[in-house]
Amino acid sequence: MLVHGVDDPAVPYTESLRLAAARPERTRVVLVHLVGHVEGAQPRSWAAAVRELGALVLVVYGLGRAA
């Protein structure tokens, strides 16, 4: 599981895409706007923040089920 902030100023999100392409089997990439590098980011709207938070919850839930 790779979670990467789209607006990360230190490491471009394309690096996570490259990592996933190198090992595509069972690798999921989640790109979010809620985080930069390690710090929180200002969401574009409350609806976007809720949508991304929901996506992250589903991903974490999926990880628990896969274990």
Phi and psi in radians as a Rosetta constraint file:
Dihedral C 1 N 2 CA 2 C 2 CIRCULARHARMONIC -2.099 0.35
Dihedral N 2 CA 2 C 2 N 3 CIRCULARHARMONIC 2.083 0.35
Dihedral C 2 N 3 CA 3 C 3 CIRCULARHARMONIC -1.973 0.35
Dihedral N 3 CA 3 C 3 N 4 CIRCULARHARMONIC 2.188 0.35
Dihedral C 3 N 4 CA 4 C 4 CIRCULARHARMONIC -2.437 0.35
Dihedral N 4 CA 4 C 4 N 5 CIRCULARHARMONIC 2.380 0.35
Dihedral C 4 N 5 CA 5 C 5 CIRCULARHARMONIC -1.316 0.35
Dihedral N 5 CA 5 C 5 N 6 CIRCULARHARMONIC 2.258 0.35
Dihedral C 5 N 6 CA 6 C 6 CIRCULARHARMONIC -1.088 0.35
Dihedral N 6 CA 6 C 6 N 7 CIRCULARHARMONIC -0.608 0.35
Dihedral C 6 N 7 CA 7 C 7 CIRCULARHARMONIC -1.717 0.35
Dihedral N 7 CA 7 C 7 N 8 CIRCULARHARMONIC 0.446 0.35
Dihedral C 7 N 8 CA 8 C 8 CIRCULARHARMONIC -1.060 0.35
Dihedral N 8 CA 8 C 8 N 9 CIRCULARHARMONIC 2.078 0.35
Dihedral C 8 N 9 CA 9 C 9 CIRCULARHARMONIC -1.381 0.35
Dihedral N 9 CA 9 C 9 N 10 CIRCULARHARMONIC -0.272 0.35
Dihedral C 9 N 10 CA 10 C 10 CIRCULARHARMONIC -1.692 0.35
Dihedral N 10 CA 10 C 10 N 11 CIRCULARHARMONIC -0.740 0.35
Dihedral C 10 N 11 CA 11 C 11 CIRCULARHARMONIC -2.293 0.35
Dihedral N 11 CA 11 C 11 N 12 CIRCULARHARMONIC 2.080 0.35
Dihedral C 11 N 12 CA 12 C 12 CIRCULARHARMONIC -1.088 0.35
Dihedral N 12 CA 12 C 12 N 13 CIRCULARHARMONIC 2.489 0.35
Dihedral C 12 N 13 CA 13 C 13 CIRCULARHARMONIC -1.065 0.35
Dihedral N 13 CA 13 C 13 N 14 CIRCULARHARMONIC -0.367 0.35
Dihedral C 13 N 14 CA 14 C 14 CIRCULARHARMONIC -1.116 0.35
Dihedral N 14 CA 14 C 14 N 15 CIRCULARHARMONIC -0.379 0.35
Dihedral C 14 N 15 CA 15 C 15 CIRCULARHARMONIC -1.164 0.35
Dihedral N 15 CA 15 C 15 N 16 CIRCULARHARMONIC -0.634 0.35
Dihedral C 15 N 16 CA 16 C 16 CIRCULARHARMONIC -1.184 0.35
Dihedral N 16 CA 16 C 16 N 17 CIRCULARHARMONIC -0.645 0.35
Dihedral C 16 N 17 CA 17 C 17 CIRCULARHARMONIC -1.114 0.35
Dihedral N 17 CA 17 C 17 N 18 CIRCULARHARMONIC -0.679 0.35
Dihedral C 17 N 18 CA 18 C 18 CIRCULARHARMONIC -1.164 0.35
Dihedral N 18 CA 18 C 18 N 19 CIRCULARHARMONIC -0.714 0.35
Dihedral C 18 N 19 CA 19 C 19 CIRCULARHARMONIC -1.077 0.35
Dihedral N 19 CA 19 C 19 N 20 CIRCULARHARMONIC -0.751 0.35
Dihedral C 19 N 20 CA 20 C 20 CIRCULARHARMONIC -1.142 0.35
Dihedral N 20 CA 20 C 20 N 21 CIRCULARHARMONIC -0.652 0.35
Dihedral C 20 N 21 CA 21 C 21 CIRCULARHARMONIC -1.180 0.35
Dihedral N 21 CA 21 C 21 N 22 CIRCULARHARMONIC -0.513 0.35
Dihedral C 21 N 22 CA 22 C 22 CIRCULARHARMONIC -1.264 0.35
Dihedral N 22 CA 22 C 22 N 23 CIRCULARHARMONIC -0.469 0.35
Dihedral C 22 N 23 CA 23 C 23 CIRCULARHARMONIC -2.445 0.35
Dihedral N 23 CA 23 C 23 N 24 CIRCULARHARMONIC 1.323 0.35
Dihedral C 23 N 24 CA 24 C 24 CIRCULARHARMONIC -1.238 0.35
Dihedral N 24 CA 24 C 24 N 25 CIRCULARHARMONIC -0.401 0.35
Dihedral C 24 N 25 CA 25 C 25 CIRCULARHARMONIC -1.164 0.35
Dihedral N 25 CA 25 C 25 N 26 CIRCULARHARMONIC 2.101 0.35
Dihedral C 25 N 26 CA 26 C 26 CIRCULARHARMONIC 1.052 0.35
Dihedral N 26 CA 26 C 26 N 27 CIRCULARHARMONIC 0.408 0.35
Dihedral C 26 N 27 CA 27 C 27 CIRCULARHARMONIC -1.831 0.35
Dihedral N 27 CA 27 C 27 N 28 CIRCULARHARMONIC 2.263 0.35
Dihedral C 27 N 28 CA 28 C 28 CIRCULARHARMONIC -2.092 0.35
Dihedral N 28 CA 28 C 28 N 29 CIRCULARHARMONIC 2.433 0.35
Dihedral C 28 N 29 CA 29 C 29 CIRCULARHARMONIC -1.999 0.35
Dihedral N 29 CA 29 C 29 N 30 CIRCULARHARMONIC 2.273 0.35
Dihedral C 29 N 30 CA 30 C 30 CIRCULARHARMONIC -2.107 0.35
Dihedral N 30 CA 30 C 30 N 31 CIRCULARHARMONIC 2.017 0.35
Dihedral C 30 N 31 CA 31 C 31 CIRCULARHARMONIC -1.732 0.35
Dihedral N 31 CA 31 C 31 N 32 CIRCULARHARMONIC 2.250 0.35
Dihedral C 31 N 32 CA 32 C 32 CIRCULARHARMONIC -2.269 0.35
Dihedral N 32 CA 32 C 32 N 33 CIRCULARHARMONIC 2.789 0.35
Dihedral C 32 N 33 CA 33 C 33 CIRCULARHARMONIC -1.853 0.35
Dihedral N 33 CA 33 C 33 N 34 CIRCULARHARMONIC -0.023 0.35
Dihedral C 33 N 34 CA 34 C 34 CIRCULARHARMONIC -1.376 0.35
Dihedral N 34 CA 34 C 34 N 35 CIRCULARHARMONIC -0.276 0.35
Dihedral C 34 N 35 CA 35 C 35 CIRCULARHARMONIC -2.297 0.35
Dihedral N 35 CA 35 C 35 N 36 CIRCULARHARMONIC 2.669 0.35
Dihedral C 35 N 36 CA 36 C 36 CIRCULARHARMONIC -1.642 0.35
Dihedral N 36 CA 36 C 36 N 37 CIRCULARHARMONIC -1.678 0.35
Dihedral C 36 N 37 CA 37 C 37 CIRCULARHARMONIC -1.722 0.35
Dihedral N 37 CA 37 C 37 N 38 CIRCULARHARMONIC -1.120 0.35
Dihedral C 37 N 38 CA 38 C 38 CIRCULARHARMONIC -2.245 0.35
Dihedral N 38 CA 38 C 38 N 39 CIRCULARHARMONIC -0.123 0.35
Dihedral C 38 N 39 CA 39 C 39 CIRCULARHARMONIC -1.726 0.35
Dihedral N 39 CA 39 C 39 N 40 CIRCULARHARMONIC 2.740 0.35
Dihedral C 39 N 40 CA 40 C 40 CIRCULARHARMONIC -1.215 0.35
Dihedral N 40 CA 40 C 40 N 41 CIRCULARHARMONIC 2.741 0.35
Dihedral C 40 N 41 CA 41 C 41 CIRCULARHARMONIC -2.153 0.35
Dihedral N 41 CA 41 C 41 N 42 CIRCULARHARMONIC 2.762 0.35
Dihedral C 41 N 42 CA 42 C 42 CIRCULARHARMONIC -1.322 0.35
Dihedral N 42 CA 42 C 42 N 43 CIRCULARHARMONIC 2.080 0.35
Dihedral C 42 N 43 CA 43 C 43 CIRCULARHARMONIC -1.172 0.35
Dihedral N 43 CA 43 C 43 N 44 CIRCULARHARMONIC 2.639 0.35
Dihedral C 43 N 44 CA 44 C 44 CIRCULARHARMONIC -1.159 0.35
Dihedral N 44 CA 44 C 44 N 45 CIRCULARHARMONIC -0.608 0.35
Dihedral C 44 N 45 CA 45 C 45 CIRCULARHARMONIC -2.754 0.35
Dihedral N 45 CA 45 C 45 N 46 CIRCULARHARMONIC 2.873 0.35
Dihedral C 45 N 46 CA 46 C 46 CIRCULARHARMONIC -1.144 0.35
Dihedral N 46 CA 46 C 46 N 47 CIRCULARHARMONIC -0.612 0.35
Dihedral C 46 N 47 CA 47 C 47 CIRCULARHARMONIC -1.147 0.35
Dihedral N 47 CA 47 C 47 N 48 CIRCULARHARMONIC -0.710 0.35
Dihedral C 47 N 48 CA 48 C 48 CIRCULARHARMONIC -1.133 0.35
Dihedral N 48 CA 48 C 48 N 49 CIRCULARHARMONIC -0.695 0.35
Dihedral C 48 N 49 CA 49 C 49 CIRCULARHARMONIC -1.114 0.35
Dihedral N 49 CA 49 C 49 N 50 CIRCULARHARMONIC -0.766 0.35
Dihedral C 49 N 50 CA 50 C 50 CIRCULARHARMONIC -1.116 0.35
Dihedral N 50 CA 50 C 50 N 51 CIRCULARHARMONIC -0.738 0.35
Dihedral C 50 N 51 CA 51 C 51 CIRCULARHARMONIC -1.088 0.35
Dihedral N 51 CA 51 C 51 N 52 CIRCULARHARMONIC -0.794 0.35
Dihedral C 51 N 52 CA 52 C 52 CIRCULARHARMONIC -1.216 0.35
Dihedral N 52 CA 52 C 52 N 53 CIRCULARHARMONIC -0.681 0.35
Dihedral C 52 N 53 CA 53 C 53 CIRCULARHARMONIC -1.098 0.35
Dihedral N 53 CA 53 C 53 N 54 CIRCULARHARMONIC -0.726 0.35
Dihedral C 53 N 54 CA 54 C 54 CIRCULARHARMONIC -1.066 0.35
Dihedral N 54 CA 54 C 54 N 55 CIRCULARHARMONIC -0.720 0.35
Dihedral C 54 N 55 CA 55 C 55 CIRCULARHARMONIC -1.100 0.35
Dihedral N 55 CA 55 C 55 N 56 CIRCULARHARMONIC -0.727 0.35
Dihedral C 55 N 56 CA 56 C 56 CIRCULARHARMONIC -1.131 0.35
Dihedral N 56 CA 56 C 56 N 57 CIRCULARHARMONIC -0.701 0.35
Dihedral C 56 N 57 CA 57 C 57 CIRCULARHARMONIC -1.075 0.35
Dihedral N 57 CA 57 C 57 N 58 CIRCULARHARMONIC -0.771 0.35
Dihedral C 57 N 58 CA 58 C 58 CIRCULARHARMONIC -1.098 0.35
Dihedral N 58 CA 58 C 58 N 59 CIRCULARHARMONIC -0.676 0.35
Dihedral C 58 N 59 CA 59 C 59 CIRCULARHARMONIC -1.134 0.35
Dihedral N 59 CA 59 C 59 N 60 CIRCULARHARMONIC -0.811 0.35
Dihedral C 59 N 60 CA 60 C 60 CIRCULARHARMONIC -1.120 0.35
Dihedral N 60 CA 60 C 60 N 61 CIRCULARHARMONIC -0.700 0.35
Dihedral C 60 N 61 CA 61 C 61 CIRCULARHARMONIC -1.061 0.35
Dihedral N 61 CA 61 C 61 N 62 CIRCULARHARMONIC -0.735 0.35
Dihedral C 61 N 62 CA 62 C 62 CIRCULARHARMONIC -1.105 0.35
Dihedral N 62 CA 62 C 62 N 63 CIRCULARHARMONIC -0.629 0.35
Dihedral C 62 N 63 CA 63 C 63 CIRCULARHARMONIC -1.108 0.35
Dihedral N 63 CA 63 C 63 N 64 CIRCULARHARMONIC -0.731 0.35
Dihedral C 63 N 64 CA 64 C 64 CIRCULARHARMONIC -1.118 0.35
Dihedral N 64 CA 64 C 64 N 65 CIRCULARHARMONIC -0.643 0.35
Dihedral C 64 N 65 CA 65 C 65 CIRCULARHARMONIC -1.286 0.35
Dihedral N 65 CA 65 C 65 N 66 CIRCULARHARMONIC -0.538 0.35
Dihedral C 65 N 66 CA 66 C 66 CIRCULARHARMONIC -1.308 0.35
Dihedral N 66 CA 66 C 66 N 67 CIRCULARHARMONIC -0.382 0.35
